Amino acid sequence: MSLVEFTNFMNNAAALEKFLKLLQGFAQLGMSVFASAQLVETSTLLRKHFALGRRYFRVFKWIDCALAASAVLCGDASGGKEGILAMLNVAKWSYLGMFLFTEALTLLDAMDLKKFEWTPMIFTEAMRFWFYSISCGLILIGYDLYLNNRDMVRTEKEYELIENTPDDSPKSVSNGKPKANEKAKTKDQDQKQEKGQLKPDWIPKDAQLSAKRRQLEQAKARRRSLLRQLFANACDLLTPGSIVKYTPVHPILVAVTSIISSFISSQDLWMQINK
């Protein structure tokens, strides 16, 4: 890690928001593990300020979510998904947008500028929308993993089939020299090729194997990325779930999963920013 890479990362708004989320997770963990009242009070204050700082970065993010949902609904960015998958994608962005919008309504209360009686209710509903959004995302990631695994199995079978198939190159050799009948056949094919009578549909075995290996590597890389997303989203699910009582877990577990999710997301952003 160089200083330039670190600067590039910290100057990115999304990356800085994830970094604040990581610090917020550590502060929340301190609230649960420290025995000293002074340390607990300090951790609580730090968590409040880190959470408030993150809100400034996403005040108008609900507009991006609304545009994303509209694009999927119109078929412009469905990613090939149709029917229930497209509706899940729309629901994911819609719920996320509603979470960000309703959370923004409580910003004045979080800044201690104006207290409203309805703030706790609005905040709870915002967490409920976030829970629904993550749930839809988990279903979509699970389906993408199913498709990825199916493609990997098919590619592996095709690779084994090509590997076990004898090389039927028209230029195969015998004792280091081309066979006479194969040489004549090759010459005839070359003449047909020049006249446009023969399509260049023959691909060398090594080239086919190399192409399949690339497909397998891409599929494996895609699977690793999806598994990381699945694990990070599953960790994030506990934060709103614990507030709306859908996943009643200990605050320490919520803090730890938040730290893990932030670390995974920060790693992915780091690689994207510092390519």
C-alpha positions, 0 to 999 in steps of 0.5 A, spaced: 500 500 500 502 506 497 501 513 500 498 515 493 493 509 493 491 511 500 490 518 498 486 515 492 481 511 496 480 516 502 478 522 497 473 517 494 466 519 497 463 511 497 470 509 500 470 514 505 463 512 507 465 505 508 471 507 512 466 511 517 462 505 517 468 501 519 470 506 525 462 506 527 463 498 528 469 499 532 465 504 536 459 500 537 463 494 539 467 498 544 460 500 547 459 493 548 465 490 551 468 496 555 467 496 563 469 503 564 463 508 564 468 513 561 470 509 555 463 507 554 461 514 554 466 515 549 465 510 544 457 512 544 459 519 542 464 516 537 459 512 534 454 517 534 459 522 530 461 517 525 454 515 524 452 522 523 458 523 518 456 517 514 449 520 513 452 526 510 454 522 504 447 519 502 442 525 503 441 525 496 442 517 494 435 516 494 435 519 488 440 514 485 436 508 487 429 511 484 433 512 478 436 505 478 429 502 480 426 506 474 431 503 469 430 496 471 422 497 471 423 500 464 427 494 461 434 499 460 438 496 466 435 489 467 441 485 466 437 480 462 432 479 468 425 478 467 419 476 470 420 475 478 427 477 478 426 484 475 421 485 480 426 483 485 431 488 482 426 493 482 424 492 489 431 492 492 432 499 489 425 501 491 426 499 498 433 502 499 431 508 496 425 509 501 430 507 507 435 513 505 429 517 504 426 516 510 432 516 514 434 523 511 428 525 514 431 524 521 437 528 520 435 534 524 434 530 530 440 526 529 444 533 529 440 535 535 437 541 532 430 539 532 427 534 536 420 530 533 416 525 537 415 521 530 423 520 529 423 514 533 418 511 528 420 513 522 427 511 524 424 504 525 421 504 518 427 506 515 431 500 518 425 495 516 426 498 508 433 497 509 432 490 511 427 488 505 432 491 500 438 487 503 433 481 503 431 482 496 439 483 494 440 476 497 435 472 493 438 475 487 445 474 489 443 467 490 440 466 483 446 469 480 450 464 484 446 458 481 447 460 474 454 461 475 455 454 478 451 451 472 455 455 467 462 452 471 459 445 470 457 446 463 464 449 461 468 443 465 464 438 461 466 441 455 473 442 457 474 435 458 470 433 452 475 437 448 481 434 452 479 427 450 477 428 443 483 427 438 486 432 435 483 432 428 487 438 425 488 437 417 495 439 418 497 433 423 504 430 421 507 423 421 514 422 423 515 429 422 512 430 415 505 431 413 502 425 410 501 425 402 493 424 403 493 429 408 497 434 404 493 434 398 486 434 403 490 441 406 491 444 399 484 442 397 482 446 403 486 452 402 484 452 395 476 452 397 478 457 402 481 462 397 475 461 393 470 462 399 467 455 398 470 453 405 468 457 412 474 457 417 470 453 422 476 449 424 479 451 431 485 448 433 485 444 440 489 448 444 486 454 442 479 451 444 482 448 451 485 455 452 478 459 451 475 454 456 480 455 461 479 463 460 472 461 461 473 457 467 477 462 470 472 468 469 467 464 472 471 462 478 472 469 479 465 471 478 463 466 484 468 469 489 465 476 488 458 473 488 460 469 495 463 476 498 457 480 496 453 474 499 457 474 506 457 482 506 450 483 505 448 477 510 452 481 515 449 487 514 442 484 514 443 483 522 444 491 523 437 493 521 434 486 523 436 487 530 433 494 530 426 491 528 426 485 532 427 480 526 433 478 528 434 479 535 442 478 536 447 481 541 449 488 540 456 485 540 455 480 534 451 486 530 458 490 531 462 484 529 458 483 523 458 490 521 466 491 521 466 484 517 462 487 512 465 494 512 472 491 511 470 486 505 466 492 502 472 497 503 477 491 500 473 491 493 472 499 493 480 499 494 481 494 488 476 498 484 479 505 485 487 503 485 486 498 479 
